[in-house]
Amino acid sequence: MADRTVAYAQGRITDTKFEAAPGIEPVWMQWLANIAAINTSPDDLRRVDQLTR
C-alpha cells in the first residue's frame, strides 16, 4: 500500500485510480517510516508529503 501511495505521489497513478483503490493515507507515511513499518526513500517521503499541502 505504501508503494501505491508513492506511485501516486510520483504521478504514475491518476487521481481517479487512486480514489478507487487508495494506498496509505499520506499523513501516515512518515510515521510508518519512522517506526520502520515501511521502507521508502527520503525523496519519496517528500513527494508524498506534498500531497497533504
PDB file with SEQRES, HELIX, SHEET and CRYST1 records, atoms N, CA, C and O in Angstrom:
SEQRES   1 A   53  MET ALA ASP ARG THR VAL ALA TYR ALA GLN GLY ARG ILE          
SEQRES   2 A   53  THR ASP THR LYS PHE GLU ALA ALA PRO GLY ILE GLU PRO          
SEQRES   3 A   53  VAL TRP MET GLN TRP LEU ALA ASN ILE ALA ALA ILE ASN          
SEQRES   4 A   53  THR SER PRO ASP ASP LEU ARG ARG VAL ASP GLN LEU THR          
SEQRES   5 A   53  ARG                                                          
HELIX    1 AA1 ALA A    2  ALA A    9  1                                   8    
HELIX    2 AA2 ASP A   15  ALA A   20  1                                   6    
HELIX    3 AA3 PRO A   26  ASN A   34  1                                   9    
HELIX    4 AA4 PRO A   42  GLN A   50  1                                   9    
CRYST1    1.000    1.000    1.000  90.00  90.00  90.00 P 1           1          
ATOM      1  N   MET A   1       0.808  -1.187   0.000  1.00  0.00           N  
ATOM      2  CA  MET A   1       0.000   0.000   0.000  1.00  0.00           C  
ATOM      3  C   MET A   1       0.856   1.259   0.000  1.00  0.00           C  
ATOM      4  O   MET A   1       0.491   2.260  -0.615  1.00  0.00           O  
ATOM      5  N   ALA A   2       1.976   1.212   0.677  1.00  0.00           N  
ATOM      6  CA  ALA A   2       2.877   2.367   0.675  1.00  0.00           C  
ATOM      7  C   ALA A   2       3.414   2.610  -0.730  1.00  0.00           C  
ATOM      8  O   ALA A   2       3.545   3.757  -1.159  1.00  0.00           O  
ATOM      9  N   ASP A   3       3.720   1.549  -1.435  1.00  0.00           N  
ATOM     10  CA  ASP A   3       4.221   1.691  -2.804  1.00  0.00           C  
ATOM     11  C   ASP A   3       3.180   2.364  -3.698  1.00  0.00           C  
ATOM     12  O   ASP A   3       3.532   3.152  -4.575  1.00  0.00           O  
ATOM     13  N   ARG A   4       1.906   2.059  -3.479  1.00  0.00           N  
ATOM     14  CA  ARG A   4       0.844   2.683  -4.265  1.00  0.00           C  
ATOM     15  C   ARG A   4       0.776   4.186  -3.965  1.00  0.00           C  
ATOM     16  O   ARG A   4       0.592   4.991  -4.877  1.00  0.00           O  
ATOM     17  N   THR A   5       0.921   4.557  -2.718  1.00  0.00           N  
ATOM     18  CA  THR A   5       0.906   5.976  -2.358  1.00  0.00           C  
ATOM     19  C   THR A   5       2.096   6.695  -2.985  1.00  0.00           C  
ATOM     20  O   THR A   5       1.954   7.809  -3.489  1.00  0.00           O  
ATOM     21  N   VAL A   6       3.257   6.069  -2.958  1.00  0.00           N  
ATOM     22  CA  VAL A   6       4.445   6.665  -3.582  1.00  0.00           C  
ATOM     23  C   VAL A   6       4.229   6.802  -5.092  1.00  0.00           C  
ATOM     24  O   VAL A   6       4.562   7.836  -5.671  1.00  0.00           O  
ATOM     25  N   ALA A   7       3.684   5.784  -5.722  1.00  0.00           N  
ATOM     26  CA  ALA A   7       3.420   5.853  -7.162  1.00  0.00           C  
ATOM     27  C   ALA A   7       2.463   6.993  -7.485  1.00  0.00           C  
ATOM     28  O   ALA A   7       2.638   7.680  -8.491  1.00  0.00           O  
ATOM     29  N   TYR A   8       1.467   7.198  -6.654  1.00  0.00           N  
ATOM     30  CA  TYR A   8       0.535   8.312  -6.833  1.00  0.00           C  
ATOM     31  C   TYR A   8       1.262   9.645  -6.673  1.00  0.00           C  
ATOM     32  O   TYR A   8       1.049  10.560  -7.468  1.00  0.00           O  
ATOM     33  N   ALA A   9       2.103   9.764  -5.674  1.00  0.00           N  
ATOM     34  CA  ALA A   9       2.860  10.996  -5.451  1.00  0.00           C  
ATOM     35  C   ALA A   9       3.813  11.281  -6.607  1.00  0.00           C  
ATOM     36  O   ALA A   9       4.105  12.439  -6.905  1.00  0.00           O  
ATOM     37  N   GLN A  10       4.295  10.233  -7.252  1.00  0.00           N  
ATOM     38  CA  GLN A  10       5.204  10.383  -8.393  1.00  0.00           C  
ATOM     39  C   GLN A  10       4.453  10.653  -9.692  1.00  0.00           C  
ATOM     40  O   GLN A  10       5.072  10.912 -10.724  1.00  0.00           O  
ATOM     41  N   GLY A  11       3.126  10.595  -9.648  1.00  0.00           N  
ATOM     42  CA  GLY A  11       2.325  10.844 -10.839  1.00  0.00           C  
ATOM     43  C   GLY A  11       2.131   9.636 -11.727  1.00  0.00           C  
ATOM     44  O   GLY A  11       1.689   9.771 -12.868  1.00  0.00           O  
ATOM     45  N   ARG A  12       2.456   8.452 -11.222  1.00  0.00           N  
ATOM     46  CA  ARG A  12       2.303   7.233 -12.019  1.00  0.00           C  
ATOM     47  C   ARG A  12       0.909   6.632 -11.899  1.00  0.00           C  
ATOM     48  O   ARG A  12       0.578   5.696 -12.627  1.00  0.00           O  
ATOM     49  N   ILE A  13       0.085   7.154 -10.990  1.00  0.00           N  
ATOM     50  CA  ILE A  13      -1.301   6.708 -10.812  1.00  0.00           C  
ATOM     51  C   ILE A  13      -2.179   7.958 -10.830  1.00  0.00           C  
ATOM     52  O   ILE A  13      -1.866   8.956 -10.180  1.00  0.00           O  
ATOM     53  N   THR A  14      -3.279   7.895 -11.578  1.00  0.00           N  
ATOM     54  CA  THR A  14      -4.175   9.041 -11.677  1.00  0.00           C  
ATOM     55  C   THR A  14      -4.996   9.212 -10.404  1.00  0.00           C  
ATOM     56  O   THR A  14      -5.106   8.297  -9.587  1.00  0.00           O  
ATOM     57  N   ASP A  15      -5.566  10.399 -10.255  1.00  0.00           N  
ATOM     58  CA  ASP A  15      -6.447  10.675  -9.114  1.00  0.00           C  
ATOM     59  C   ASP A  15      -7.594   9.673  -9.064  1.00  0.00           C  
ATOM     60  O   ASP A  15      -7.913   9.141  -8.001  1.00  0.00           O  
ATOM     61  N   THR A  16      -8.206   9.420 -10.203  1.00  0.00           N  
ATOM     62  CA  THR A  16      -9.354   8.511 -10.272  1.00  0.00           C  
ATOM     63  C   THR A  16      -8.975   7.109  -9.830  1.00  0.00           C  
ATOM     64  O   THR A  16      -9.703   6.483  -9.059  1.00  0.00           O  
ATOM     65  N   LYS A  17      -7.851   6.612 -10.308  1.00  0.00           N  
ATOM     66  CA  LYS A  17      -7.418   5.260  -9.940  1.00  0.00           C  
ATOM     67  C   LYS A  17      -7.039   5.184  -8.464  1.00  0.00           C  
ATOM     68  O   LYS A  17      -7.299   4.177  -7.804  1.00  0.00           O  
ATOM     69  N   PHE A  18      -6.424   6.248  -7.947  1.00  0.00           N  
ATOM     70  CA  PHE A  18      -6.036   6.246  -6.537  1.00  0.00           C  
ATOM     71  C   PHE A  18      -7.271   6.308  -5.641  1.00  0.00           C  
ATOM     72  O   PHE A  18      -7.307   5.664  -4.592  1.00  0.00           O  
ATOM     73  N   GLU A  19      -8.274   7.071  -6.043  1.00  0.00           N  
ATOM     74  CA  GLU A  19      -9.513   7.142  -5.269  1.00  0.00           C  
ATOM     75  C   GLU A  19     -10.241   5.801  -5.261  1.00  0.00           C  
ATOM     76  O   GLU A  19     -10.847   5.425  -4.257  1.00  0.00           O  
ATOM     77  N   ALA A  20     -10.179   5.077  -6.386  1.00  0.00           N  
ATOM     78  CA  ALA A  20     -10.846   3.780  -6.484  1.00  0.00           C  
ATOM     79  C   ALA A  20     -10.137   2.710  -5.661  1.00  0.00           C  
ATOM     80  O   ALA A  20     -10.784   1.831  -5.091  1.00  0.00           O  
ATOM     81  N   ALA A  21      -8.819   2.782  -5.599  1.00  0.00           N  
ATOM     82  CA  ALA A  21      -8.031   1.797  -4.847  1.00  0.00           C  
ATOM     83  C   ALA A  21      -6.859   2.533  -4.199  1.00  0.00           C  
ATOM     84  O   ALA A  21      -5.736   2.481  -4.702  1.00  0.00           O  
ATOM     85  N   PRO A  22      -7.120   3.219  -3.080  1.00  0.00           N  
ATOM     86  CA  PRO A  22      -6.065   4.025  -2.458  1.00  0.00           C  
ATOM     87  C   PRO A  22      -4.986   3.193  -1.782  1.00  0.00           C  
ATOM     88  O   PRO A  22      -5.145   1.998  -1.531  1.00  0.00           O  
ATOM     89  N   GLY A  23      -3.903   3.862  -1.502  1.00  0.00           N  
ATOM     90  CA  GLY A  23      -2.831   3.264  -0.714  1.00  0.00           C  
ATOM     91  C   GLY A  23      -2.967   3.731   0.725  1.00  0.00           C  
ATOM     92  O   GLY A  23      -4.073   3.857   1.249  1.00  0.00           O  
ATOM     93  N   ILE A  24      -1.843   3.984   1.348  1.00  0.00           N  
ATOM     94  CA  ILE A  24      -1.825   4.502   2.718  1.00  0.00           C  
ATOM     95  C   ILE A  24      -2.078   6.002   2.660  1.00  0.00           C  
ATOM     96  O   ILE A  24      -1.580   6.682   1.763  1.00  0.00           O  
ATOM     97  N   GLU A  25      -2.831   6.508   3.588  1.00  0.00           N  
ATOM     98  CA  GLU A  25      -3.048   7.954   3.658  1.00  0.00           C  
ATOM     99  C   GLU A  25      -1.687   8.644   3.778  1.00  0.00           C  
ATOM    100  O   GLU A  25      -0.855   8.241   4.591  1.00  0.00           O  
ATOM    101  N   PRO A  26      -1.464   9.679   2.974  1.00  0.00           N  
ATOM    102  CA  PRO A  26      -0.168  10.363   3.005  1.00  0.00           C  
ATOM    103  C   PRO A  26       0.265  10.819   4.393  1.00  0.00           C  
ATOM    104  O   PRO A  26       1.460  10.809   4.688  1.00  0.00           O  
ATOM    105  N   VAL A  27      -0.661  11.214   5.248  1.00  0.00           N  
ATOM    106  CA  VAL A  27      -0.283  11.694   6.582  1.00  0.00           C  
ATOM    107  C   VAL A  27       0.335  10.597   7.448  1.00  0.00           C  
ATOM    108  O   VAL A  27       0.995  10.910   8.439  1.00  0.00           O  
ATOM    109  N   TRP A  28       0.145   9.348   7.112  1.00  0.00           N  
ATOM    110  CA  TRP A  28       0.697   8.229   7.891  1.00  0.00           C  
ATOM    111  C   TRP A  28       2.068   7.769   7.405  1.00  0.00           C  
ATOM    112  O   TRP A  28       2.768   7.061   8.129  1.00  0.00           O  
ATOM    113  N   MET A  29       2.458   8.154   6.207  1.00  0.00           N  
ATOM    114  CA  MET A  29       3.682   7.607   5.620  1.00  0.00           C  
ATOM    115  C   MET A  29       4.933   7.899   6.451  1.00  0.00           C  
ATOM    116  O   MET A  29       5.720   6.988   6.711  1.00  0.00           O  
ATOM    117  N   GLN A  30       5.131   9.147   6.872  1.00  0.00           N  
ATOM    118  CA  GLN A  30       6.334   9.479   7.649  1.00  0.00           C  
ATOM    119  C   GLN A  30       6.349   8.722   8.966  1.00  0.00           C  
ATOM    120  O   GLN A  30       7.387   8.194   9.367  1.00  0.00           O  
ATOM    121  N   TRP A  31       5.219   8.664   9.635  1.00  0.00           N  
ATOM    122  CA  TRP A  31       5.132   7.959  10.911  1.00  0.00           C  
ATOM    123  C   TRP A  31       5.488   6.477  10.729  1.00  0.00           C  
ATOM    124  O   TRP A  31       6.250   5.922  11.521  1.00  0.00           O  
ATOM    125  N   LEU A  32       4.947   5.847   9.707  1.00  0.00           N  
ATOM    126  CA  LEU A  32       5.250   4.436   9.456  1.00  0.00           C  
ATOM    127  C   LEU A  32       6.718   4.231   9.098  1.00  0.00           C  
ATOM    128  O   LEU A  32       7.312   3.218   9.469  1.00  0.00           O  
ATOM    129  N   ALA A  33       7.302   5.179   8.384  1.00  0.00           N  
ATOM    130  CA  ALA A  33       8.734   5.101   8.068  1.00  0.00           C  
ATOM    131  C   ALA A  33       9.568   5.265   9.337  1.00  0.00           C  
ATOM    132  O   ALA A  33      10.586   4.594   9.506  1.00  0.00           O  
ATOM    133  N   ASN A  34       9.136   6.156  10.223  1.00  0.00           N  
ATOM    134  CA  ASN A  34       9.879   6.390  11.469  1.00  0.00           C  
ATOM    135  C   ASN A  34       9.938   5.148  12.348  1.00  0.00           C  
ATOM    136  O   ASN A  34      10.945   4.916  13.018  1.00  0.00           O  
ATOM    137  N   ILE A  35       8.894   4.361  12.357  1.00  0.00           N  
ATOM    138  CA  ILE A  35       8.897   3.145  13.186  1.00  0.00           C  
ATOM    139  C   ILE A  35       9.340   1.913  12.389  1.00  0.00           C  
ATOM    140  O   ILE A  35       9.226   0.783  12.864  1.00  0.00           O  
ATOM    141  N   ALA A  36       9.844   2.142  11.180  1.00  0.00           N  
ATOM    142  CA  ALA A  36      10.365   1.087  10.299  1.00  0.00           C  
ATOM    143  C   ALA A  36       9.303   0.071   9.889  1.00  0.00           C  
ATOM    144  O   ALA A  36       9.614  -1.095   9.646  1.00  0.00           O  
ATOM    145  N   ALA A  37       8.055   0.515   9.812  1.00  0.00           N  
ATOM    146  CA  ALA A  37       6.982  -0.361   9.338  1.00  0.00           C  
ATOM    147  C   ALA A  37       6.951  -0.393   7.812  1.00  0.00           C  
ATOM    148  O   ALA A  37       6.446  -1.344   7.216  1.00  0.00           O  
ATOM    149  N   ILE A  38       7.493   0.651   7.182  1.00  0.00           N  
ATOM    150  CA  ILE A  38       7.648   0.699   5.732  1.00  0.00           C  
ATOM    151  C   ILE A  38       9.057   1.177   5.429  1.00  0.00           C  
ATOM    152  O   ILE A  38       9.707   1.798   6.270  1.00  0.00           O  
ATOM    153  N   ASN A  39       9.520   0.887   4.237  1.00  0.00           N  
ATOM    154  CA  ASN A  39      10.843   1.305   3.804  1.00  0.00           C  
ATOM    155  C   ASN A  39      10.682   2.089   2.507  1.00  0.00           C  
ATOM    156  O   ASN A  39      10.328   1.526   1.470  1.00  0.00           O  
ATOM    157  N   THR A  40      10.943   3.378   2.573  1.00  0.00           N  
ATOM    158  CA  THR A  40      10.862   4.223   1.389  1.00  0.00           C  
ATOM    159  C   THR A  40      11.922   5.316   1.501  1.00  0.00           C  
ATOM    160  O   THR A  40      12.383   5.646   2.594  1.00  0.00           O  
ATOM    161  N   SER A  41      12.289   5.856   0.380  1.00  0.00           N  
ATOM    162  CA  SER A  41      13.378   6.841   0.373  1.00  0.00           C  
ATOM    163  C   SER A  41      12.911   8.194   0.915  1.00  0.00           C  
ATOM    164  O   SER A  41      11.725   8.521   0.864  1.00  0.00           O  
ATOM    165  N   PRO A  42      13.854   8.965   1.428  1.00  0.00           N  
ATOM    166  CA  PRO A  42      13.508  10.322   1.884  1.00  0.00           C  
ATOM    167  C   PRO A  42      12.897  11.171   0.764  1.00  0.00           C  
ATOM    168  O   PRO A  42      12.002  11.979   1.013  1.00  0.00           O  
ATOM    169  N   ASP A  43      13.379  10.989  -0.458  1.00  0.00           N  
ATOM    170  CA  ASP A  43      12.843  11.736  -1.599  1.00  0.00           C  
ATOM    171  C   ASP A  43      11.371  11.380  -1.831  1.00  0.00           C  
ATOM    172  O   ASP A  43      10.546  12.261  -2.077  1.00  0.00           O  
ATOM    173  N   ASP A  44      11.049  10.095  -1.753  1.00  0.00           N  
ATOM    174  CA  ASP A  44       9.659   9.675  -1.921  1.00  0.00           C  
ATOM    175  C   ASP A  44       8.786  10.171  -0.774  1.00  0.00           C  
ATOM    176  O   ASP A  44       7.625  10.519  -0.988  1.00  0.00           O  
ATOM    177  N   LEU A  45       9.326  10.208   0.432  1.00  0.00           N  
ATOM    178  CA  LEU A  45       8.564  10.745   1.558  1.00  0.00           C  
ATOM    179  C   LEU A  45       8.262  12.228   1.353  1.00  0.00           C  
ATOM    180  O   LEU A  45       7.182  12.697   1.714  1.00  0.00           O  
ATOM    181  N   ARG A  46       9.208  12.966   0.776  1.00  0.00           N  
ATOM    182  CA  ARG A  46       8.967  14.379   0.483  1.00  0.00           C  
ATOM    183  C   ARG A  46       7.862  14.534  -0.552  1.00  0.00           C  
ATOM    184  O   ARG A  46       7.001  15.405  -0.426  1.00  0.00           O  
ATOM    185  N   ARG A  47       7.889  13.688  -1.572  1.00  0.00           N  
ATOM    186  CA  ARG A  47       6.831  13.740  -2.599  1.00  0.00           C  
ATOM    187  C   ARG A  47       5.470  13.447  -1.979  1.00  0.00           C  
ATOM    188  O   ARG A  47       4.493  14.141  -2.261  1.00  0.00           O  
ATOM    189  N   VAL A  48       5.406  12.429  -1.144  1.00  0.00           N  
ATOM    190  CA  VAL A  48       4.141  12.078  -0.500  1.00  0.00           C  
ATOM    191  C   VAL A  48       3.690  13.221   0.410  1.00  0.00           C  
ATOM    192  O   VAL A  48       2.501  13.535   0.464  1.00  0.00           O  
ATOM    193  N   ASP A  49       4.618  13.838   1.116  1.00  0.00           N  
ATOM    194  CA  ASP A  49       4.271  14.952   1.987  1.00  0.00           C  
ATOM    195  C   ASP A  49       3.628  16.100   1.211  1.00  0.00           C  
ATOM    196  O   ASP A  49       2.755  16.793   1.734  1.00  0.00           O  
ATOM    197  N   GLN A  50       4.051  16.297  -0.012  1.00  0.00           N  
ATOM    198  CA  GLN A  50       3.475  17.361  -0.847  1.00  0.00           C  
ATOM    199  C   GLN A  50       1.995  17.112  -1.153  1.00  0.00           C  
ATOM    200  O   GLN A  50       1.265  18.055  -1.456  1.00  0.00           O  
ATOM    201  N   LEU A  51       1.550  15.873  -1.079  1.00  0.00           N  
ATOM    202  CA  LEU A  51       0.139  15.558  -1.308  1.00  0.00           C  
ATOM    203  C   LEU A  51      -0.758  16.143  -0.225  1.00  0.00           C  
ATOM    204  O   LEU A  51      -1.942  16.382  -0.458  1.00  0.00           O  
ATOM    205  N   THR A  52      -0.204  16.370   0.941  1.00  0.00           N  
ATOM    206  CA  THR A  52      -1.007  16.868   2.057  1.00  0.00           C  
ATOM    207  C   THR A  52      -1.113  18.388   2.065  1.00  0.00           C  
ATOM    208  O   THR A  52      -1.790  18.961   2.919  1.00  0.00           O  
ATOM    209  N   ARG A  53      -0.461  19.029   1.137  1.00  0.00           N  
ATOM    210  CA  ARG A  53      -0.450  20.504   1.110  1.00  0.00           C  
ATOM    211  C   ARG A  53      -1.305  21.046   0.012  1.00  0.00           C  
ATOM    212  O   ARG A  53      -1.405  22.263  -0.149  1.00  0.00           O  
TER     213      ARG A  53                                                      
END                                                                             
